[in-house]
Amino acid sequence: KVEPDEEYLGFIAEDVPALVATRDRKGLAAMDIVSVVTQVVKDQQRVIESQRDDLASQQDELASQRDLIEQLGKRLAVLETKPK
């Protein structure tokens, strides 16, 4: 904070979970923060991969339904052209 025109970002120890604050709540345990953030990123990656798989499955199902609708449309068109 030597340069008055430079901005810094950070945490206020009282505002963070006890998991990453020092016992006296006057500081932060940097490596604990890294550990927590790393685990959060891993968890989010698992969720992203699961959602990616779900999306691929839904796209396959949508393609199947579109094919079926097209086939049914063709069958309906044939039935509608037959004389009664």
DRENTORKOL-3810 file (N, C-alpha, C; in nm, 4 decimals):
REM DRENTORKOL-3810
@n.u->0.0821; n.v->-0.1189; n.w->0.0000; ca.u->0.0000; ca.v->0.0000; ca.w->0.0000; c.u->0.0869; c.v->0.1258; c.w->0.0000
@n.u->0.2067; n.v->0.1103; n.w->-0.0491; ca.u->0.2989; ca.v->0.2225; ca.w->-0.0559; c.u->0.2550; c.v->0.3216; c.w->-0.1633
@n.u->0.2053; n.v->0.2696; n.w->-0.2747; ca.u->0.1613; ca.v->0.3541; ca.w->-0.3859; c.u->0.0141; c.v->0.3902; c.w->-0.3667
@n.u->-0.0188; n.v->0.5149; n.w->-0.3411; ca.u->-0.1583; ca.v->0.5529; ca.w->-0.3157; c.u->-0.2504; c.v->0.5363; c.w->-0.4366
@n.u->-0.1948; n.v->0.5348; n.w->-0.5577; ca.u->-0.2790; ca.v->0.5228; ca.w->-0.6762; c.u->-0.3012; c.v->0.3778; c.w->-0.7185
@n.u->-0.2420; n.v->0.2823; n.w->-0.6509; ca.u->-0.2635; ca.v->0.1409; ca.w->-0.6812; c.u->-0.3783; c.v->0.0867; c.w->-0.5976
@n.u->-0.4590; n.v->0.0027; n.w->-0.6617; ca.u->-0.5712; ca.v->-0.0586; ca.w->-0.5915; c.u->-0.5353; c.v->-0.2014; c.w->-0.5552
@n.u->-0.5817; n.v->-0.2442; n.w->-0.4410; ca.u->-0.5582; ca.v->-0.3801; ca.w->-0.3939; c.u->-0.6909; c.v->-0.4444; c.w->-0.3594
@n.u->-0.6967; n.v->-0.5732; n.w->-0.3799; ca.u->-0.8150; ca.v->-0.6504; ca.w->-0.3434; c.u->-0.7770; c.v->-0.7458; c.w->-0.2318
@n.u->-0.8732; n.v->-0.7811; n.w->-0.1524; ca.u->-0.8428; ca.v->-0.8751; ca.w->-0.0465; c.u->-0.9669; c.v->-0.9104; c.w->0.0319
@n.u->-0.9448; n.v->-0.9835; n.w->0.1387; ca.u->-1.0524; ca.v->-1.0270; ca.w->0.2260; c.u->-1.0383; c.v->-0.9582; c.w->0.3603
@n.u->-1.1485; n.v->-0.9444; n.w->0.4261; ca.u->-1.1471; ca.v->-0.9001; ca.w->0.5645; c.u->-1.1623; c.v->-1.0270; c.w->0.6477
@n.u->-1.0680; n.v->-1.0509; n.w->0.7352; ca.u->-1.0644; ca.v->-1.1771; ca.w->0.8089; c.u->-1.1956; c.v->-1.2056; c.w->0.8812
@n.u->-1.2600; n.v->-1.1036; n.w->0.9317; ca.u->-1.3858; ca.v->-1.1252; ca.w->1.0044; c.u->-1.4992; c.v->-1.1708; c.w->0.9126
@n.u->-1.4852; n.v->-1.1472; n.w->0.7829; ca.u->-1.5917; ca.v->-1.1774; ca.w->0.6877; c.u->-1.5752; c.v->-1.3106; c.w->0.6150
@n.u->-1.4714; n.v->-1.3835; n.w->0.6444; ca.u->-1.4505; ca.v->-1.5113; ca.w->0.5757; c.u->-1.4875; c.v->-1.6265; c.w->0.6686
@n.u->-1.5137; n.v->-1.7443; n.w->0.6123; ca.u->-1.5443; ca.v->-1.8593; ca.w->0.6973; c.u->-1.4283; c.v->-1.8901; c.w->0.7921
@n.u->-1.4609; n.v->-1.9400; n.w->0.9079; ca.u->-1.3584; ca.v->-1.9737; ca.w->1.0073; c.u->-1.2569; c.v->-2.0716; c.w->0.9511
@n.u->-1.2971; n.v->-2.1489; n.w->0.8538; ca.u->-1.2106; ca.v->-2.2485; ca.w->0.7921; c.u->-1.0817; c.v->-2.1881; c.w->0.7371
@n.u->-1.0882; n.v->-2.0645; n.w->0.6898; ca.u->-0.9701; ca.v->-2.0022; ca.w->0.6290; c.u->-0.9144; c.v->-1.8843; c.w->0.7091
@n.u->-0.9757; n.v->-1.8538; n.w->0.8212; ca.u->-0.9267; ca.v->-1.7450; ca.w->0.9057; c.u->-0.8347; c.v->-1.8022; c.w->1.0132
@n.u->-0.7458; n.v->-1.7184; n.w->1.0629; ca.u->-0.6618; ca.v->-1.7607; ca.w->1.1747; c.u->-0.7495; c.v->-1.7688; c.w->1.3003
@n.u->-0.6990; n.v->-1.8333; n.w->1.4019; ca.u->-0.7789; ca.v->-1.8544; ca.w->1.5236; c.u->-0.8269; c.v->-1.7238; c.w->1.5857
@n.u->-0.7440; n.v->-1.6226; n.w->1.5801; ca.u->-0.7827; ca.v->-1.4940; ca.w->1.6397; c.u->-0.8692; c.v->-1.4092; c.w->1.5458
@n.u->-0.8962; n.v->-1.4614; n.w->1.4254; ca.u->-0.9786; ca.v->-1.3957; ca.w->1.3229; c.u->-0.9205; c.v->-1.2604; c.w->1.2813
@n.u->-0.7896; n.v->-1.2465; n.w->1.2957; ca.u->-0.7258; ca.v->-1.1217; ca.w->1.2546; c.u->-0.6458; c.v->-1.1385; c.w->1.1263
@n.u->-0.6429; n.v->-1.2587; n.w->1.0746; ca.u->-0.5683; ca.v->-1.2843; ca.w->0.9530; c.u->-0.6279; c.v->-1.4019; c.w->0.8772
@n.u->-0.5670; n.v->-1.4300; n.w->0.7661; ca.u->-0.6130; ca.v->-1.5406; ca.w->0.6816; c.u->-0.5007; c.v->-1.6415; c.w->0.6645
@n.u->-0.5395; n.v->-1.7671; n.w->0.6525; ca.u->-0.4434; ca.v->-1.8726; ca.w->0.6265; c.u->-0.4401; c.v->-1.8948; c.w->0.4750
@n.u->-0.3404; n.v->-1.8384; n.w->0.4098; ca.u->-0.3347; ca.v->-1.8375; ca.w->0.2629; c.u->-0.3423; c.v->-1.9779; c.w->0.2036
@n.u->-0.2687; n.v->-2.0713; n.w->0.2583; ca.u->-0.2698; ca.v->-2.2067; ca.w->0.2019; c.u->-0.4050; c.v->-2.2739; c.w->0.2224
@n.u->-0.4735; n.v->-2.2405; n.w->0.3303; ca.u->-0.6077; ca.v->-2.2951; ca.w->0.3503; c.u->-0.7024; c.v->-2.2414; c.w->0.2435
@n.u->-0.6868; n.v->-2.1144; n.w->0.2092; ca.u->-0.7701; ca.v->-2.0560; ca.w->0.1032; c.u->-0.7433; c.v->-2.1273; c.w->-0.0286
@n.u->-0.6175; n.v->-2.1497; n.w->-0.0596; ca.u->-0.5813; ca.v->-2.2202; ca.w->-0.1832; c.u->-0.6430; c.v->-2.3584; c.w->-0.1838
@n.u->-0.6364; n.v->-2.4272; n.w->-0.0729; ca.u->-0.6923; ca.v->-2.5616; ca.w->-0.0631; c.u->-0.8433; c.v->-2.5610; c.w->-0.0851
@n.u->-0.9119; n.v->-2.4681; n.w->-0.0204; ca.u->-1.0575; ca.v->-2.4590; ca.w->-0.0350; c.u->-1.0949; c.v->-2.4236; c.w->-0.1783
@n.u->-1.0260; n.v->-2.3277; n.w->-0.2365; ca.u->-1.0569; ca.v->-2.2867; ca.w->-0.3743; c.u->-1.0298; c.v->-2.4015; c.w->-0.4714
@n.u->-0.9218; n.v->-2.4743; n.w->-0.4489; ca.u->-0.8903; ca.v->-2.5883; ca.w->-0.5349; c.u->-1.0020; c.v->-2.6925; c.w->-0.5291
@n.u->-1.0521; n.v->-2.7213; n.w->-0.4105; ca.u->-1.1604; ca.v->-2.8186; ca.w->-0.3972; c.u->-1.2883; c.v->-2.7681; c.w->-0.4634
@n.u->-1.3164; n.v->-2.6402; n.w->-0.4487; ca.u->-1.4349; ca.v->-2.5828; ca.w->-0.5116; c.u->-1.4250; c.v->-2.5945; c.w->-0.6639
@n.u->-1.3083; n.v->-2.5663; n.w->-0.7183; ca.u->-1.2887; ca.v->-2.5766; ca.w->-0.8632; c.u->-1.3078; c.v->-2.7211; c.w->-0.9092
@n.u->-1.2546; n.v->-2.8165; n.w->-0.8338; ca.u->-1.2723; ca.v->-2.9585; ca.w->-0.8682; c.u->-1.4204; c.v->-2.9957; c.w->-0.8662
@n.u->-1.4913; n.v->-2.9517; n.w->-0.7629; ca.u->-1.6342; ca.v->-2.9815; ca.w->-0.7532; c.u->-1.7109; c.v->-2.9200; c.w->-0.8695
@n.u->-1.6781; n.v->-2.7967; n.w->-0.9037; ca.u->-1.7455; ca.v->-2.7313; ca.w->-1.0155; c.u->-1.7153; c.v->-2.8031; c.w->-1.1464
@n.u->-1.5933; n.v->-2.8516; n.w->-1.1626; ca.u->-1.5573; ca.v->-2.9231; ca.w->-1.2849; c.u->-1.6392; c.v->-3.0515; c.w->-1.2982
@n.u->-1.6600; n.v->-3.1201; n.w->-1.1847; ca.u->-1.7435; ca.v->-3.2406; ca.w->-1.1876; c.u->-1.8864; c.v->-3.2066; c.w->-1.2312
@n.u->-1.9387; n.v->-3.0963; n.w->-1.1791; ca.u->-2.0738; ca.v->-3.0537; ca.w->-1.2154; c.u->-2.0793; c.v->-3.0192; c.w->-1.3640
@n.u->-1.9804; n.v->-2.9475; n.w->-1.4123; ca.u->-1.9755; ca.v->-2.9106; ca.w->-1.5541; c.u->-1.9726; c.v->-3.0348; c.w->-1.6420
@n.u->-1.8909; n.v->-3.1314; n.w->-1.6063; ca.u->-1.8815; ca.v->-3.2543; ca.w->-1.6855; c.u->-2.0128; c.v->-3.3314; c.w->-1.6833
@n.u->-2.0778; n.v->-3.3355; n.w->-1.5684; ca.u->-2.2077; ca.v->-3.4022; ca.w->-1.5581; c.u->-2.3112; c.v->-3.3313; c.w->-1.6446
@n.u->-2.3120; n.v->-3.1989; n.w->-1.6398; ca.u->-2.4057; ca.v->-3.1228; ca.w->-1.7218; c.u->-2.3761; c.v->-3.1396; c.w->-1.8695
@n.u->-2.2486; n.v->-3.1496; n.w->-1.9050; ca.u->-2.2100; ca.v->-3.1715; ca.w->-2.0443; c.u->-2.2638; c.v->-3.3060; c.w->-2.0923
@n.u->-2.2507; n.v->-3.4084; n.w->-2.0075; ca.u->-2.3028; ca.v->-3.5413; ca.w->-2.0426; c.u->-2.4547; c.v->-3.5382; c.w->-2.0565
@n.u->-2.5221; n.v->-3.4693; n.w->-1.9625; ca.u->-2.6675; ca.v->-3.4578; ca.w->-1.9692; c.u->-2.7106; c.v->-3.3865; c.w->-2.0965
@n.u->-2.6403; n.v->-3.2810; n.w->-2.1311; ca.u->-2.6735; ca.v->-3.2046; ca.w->-2.2517; c.u->-2.6563; c.v->-3.2904; c.w->-2.3768
@n.u->-2.5482; n.v->-3.3666; n.w->-2.3822; ca.u->-2.5253; ca.v->-3.4540; ca.w->-2.4981; c.u->-2.6371; c.v->-3.5572; c.w->-2.5093
@n.u->-2.6773; n.v->-3.6121; n.w->-2.3971; ca.u->-2.7857; ca.v->-3.7102; ca.w->-2.3960; c.u->-2.9171; c.v->-3.6465; c.w->-2.4425
@n.u->-2.9443; n.v->-3.5263; n.w->-2.3950; ca.u->-3.0663; ca.v->-3.4562; ca.w->-2.4352; c.u->-3.0639; c.v->-3.4217; c.w->-2.5835
@n.u->-2.9475; n.v->-3.3854; n.w->-2.6349; ca.u->-2.9370; ca.v->-3.3543; ca.w->-2.7781; c.u->-2.9618; c.v->-3.4793; c.w->-2.8618
@n.u->-2.9104; n.v->-3.5934; n.w->-2.8167; ca.u->-2.9357; ca.v->-3.7197; ca.w->-2.8873; c.u->-3.0851; c.v->-3.7521; c.w->-2.8860
@n.u->-3.1474; n.v->-3.7369; n.w->-2.7706; ca.u->-3.2908; ca.v->-3.7638; ca.w->-2.7587; c.u->-3.3713; c.v->-3.6690; c.w->-2.8472
@n.u->-3.3329; n.v->-3.5432; n.w->-2.8514; ca.u->-3.4012; ca.v->-3.4451; ca.w->-2.9358; c.u->-3.3880; c.v->-3.4831; c.w->-3.0833
@n.u->-3.2703; n.v->-3.5259; n.w->-3.1239; ca.u->-3.2505; ca.v->-3.5679; ca.w->-3.2634; c.u->-3.3393; c.v->-3.6873; c.w->-3.2956
@n.u->-3.3493; n.v->-3.7826; n.w->-3.2030; ca.u->-3.4359; ca.v->-3.8993; ca.w->-3.2233; c.u->-3.5814; c.v->-3.8569; c.w->-3.2367
@n.u->-3.6240; n.v->-3.7648; n.w->-3.1521; ca.u->-3.7626; ca.v->-3.7180; ca.w->-3.1576; c.u->-3.7903; c.v->-3.6429; c.w->-3.2876
@n.u->-3.6939; n.v->-3.5651; n.w->-3.3329; ca.u->-3.7116; ca.v->-3.4939; ca.w->-3.4598; c.u->-3.7249; c.v->-3.5933; c.w->-3.5755
@n.u->-3.6426; n.v->-3.6976; n.w->-3.5744; ca.u->-3.6517; ca.v->-3.8004; ca.w->-3.6782; c.u->-3.7881; c.v->-3.8676; c.w->-3.6759
@n.u->-3.8348; n.v->-3.9009; n.w->-3.5562; ca.u->-3.9648; ca.v->-3.9657; ca.w->-3.5430; c.u->-4.0762; c.v->-3.8746; c.w->-3.5921
@n.u->-4.0706; n.v->-3.7478; n.w->-3.5584; ca.u->-4.1718; ca.v->-3.6518; ca.w->-3.6047; c.u->-4.1699; c.v->-3.6424; c.w->-3.7568
@n.u->-4.0504; n.v->-3.6405; n.w->-3.8132; ca.u->-4.0400; ca.v->-3.6358; ca.w->-3.9596; c.u->-4.1020; c.v->-3.7603; c.w->-4.0226
@n.u->-4.0719; n.v->-3.8774; n.w->-3.9675; ca.u->-4.1292; ca.v->-4.0023; ca.w->-4.0193; c.u->-4.2809; c.v->-4.0024; c.w->-4.0073
@n.u->-4.3316; n.v->-3.9575; n.w->-3.8932; ca.u->-4.4767; ca.v->-3.9534; ca.w->-3.8735; c.u->-4.5414; c.v->-3.8532; c.w->-3.9687
@n.u->-4.4741; n.v->-3.7419; n.w->-3.9936; ca.u->-4.5263; ca.v->-3.6433; ca.w->-4.0882; c.u->-4.5372; c.v->-3.7020; c.w->-4.2285
@n.u->-4.4372; n.v->-3.7792; n.w->-4.2679; ca.u->-4.4401; ca.v->-3.8429; ca.w->-4.3999; c.u->-4.5534; c.v->-3.9453; c.w->-4.4079
@n.u->-4.5692; n.v->-4.0240; n.w->-4.3023; ca.u->-4.6773; ca.v->-4.1241; ca.w->-4.3001; c.u->-4.8138; c.v->-4.0565; c.w->-4.3052
@n.u->-4.8274; n.v->-3.9460; n.w->-4.2328; ca.u->-4.9536; ca.v->-3.8723; ca.w->-4.2338; c.u->-4.9822; c.v->-3.8163; c.w->-4.3723
@n.u->-4.8788; n.v->-3.7649; n.w->-4.4367; ca.u->-4.8972; ca.v->-3.7098; ca.w->-4.5715; c.u->-4.9441; c.v->-3.8184; c.w->-4.6675
@n.u->-4.8900; n.v->-3.9397; n.w->-4.6553; ca.u->-4.9325; ca.v->-4.0519; ca.w->-4.7409; c.u->-5.0772; c.v->-4.0860; c.w->-4.7124
@n.u->-5.1132; n.v->-4.0937; n.w->-4.5849; ca.u->-5.2519; ca.v->-4.1270; ca.w->-4.5493; c.u->-5.3500; c.v->-4.0213; c.w->-4.5977
@n.u->-5.3098; n.v->-3.8970; n.w->-4.5938; ca.u->-5.3995; ca.v->-3.7901; ca.w->-4.6359; c.u->-5.4160; c.v->-3.7874; c.w->-4.7883
@n.u->-5.3256; n.v->-3.8440; n.w->-4.8632; ca.u->-5.3386; ca.v->-3.8429; ca.w->-5.0086; c.u->-5.4153; c.v->-3.9649; c.w->-5.0608
@n.u->-5.4374; n.v->-4.0632; n.w->-4.9760; ca.u->-5.5126; ca.v->-4.1821; ca.w->-5.0186; c.u->-5.6617; c.v->-4.1450; c.w->-5.0326
@n.u->-5.7243; n.v->-4.1960; n.w->-5.1387; ca.u->-5.8676; ca.v->-4.1686; ca.w->-5.1551; c.u->-5.9491; c.v->-4.2422; c.w->-5.0479
@n.u->-6.0578; n.v->-4.1833; n.w->-5.0114; ca.u->-6.1440; ca.v->-4.2413; ca.w->-4.9063; c.u->-6.2455; c.v->-4.3333; c.w->-4.9648
END
